[in-house]
Amino acid sequence: MMKKQSGIAALPVLLSLFGVILIIKVAIAVVPMYLQDGVVEQVLDTLQESGEVTNRTRTRQLRELLERRLENSQVEIPMEGLEIRRTRNGIVLFWEYEKRSGLFANIELVGRFQHQKDFSQ
């Protein structure tokens, strides 16, 4: 007479454990990227609401002001993708950047973010 198996085998337990660990690792890599992007959005909103940026603000001044505010917020975002355009009504800021986070060894997760802010008066 054969006994029926009770419980589960080791392989499904290990695969499930691997899946849970992978999900946690991805969350640890992705969540900080989105939190930093939220801070960038907040910095741009407060900059717009403050009225410090006017039609007379120079591109370099706006870039320095933005860098200073991001530094105060302890956010490190590359400024290479920052594009500031002058329009008839004021200044429009376009910003595309990537944040990278290591996952395993030489595998990285890349988050691409975009912001557009109109500083028209």
Order of alpha helices (4+ residues) and beta strands (2+ residues): alpha-alpha-beta-beta-beta
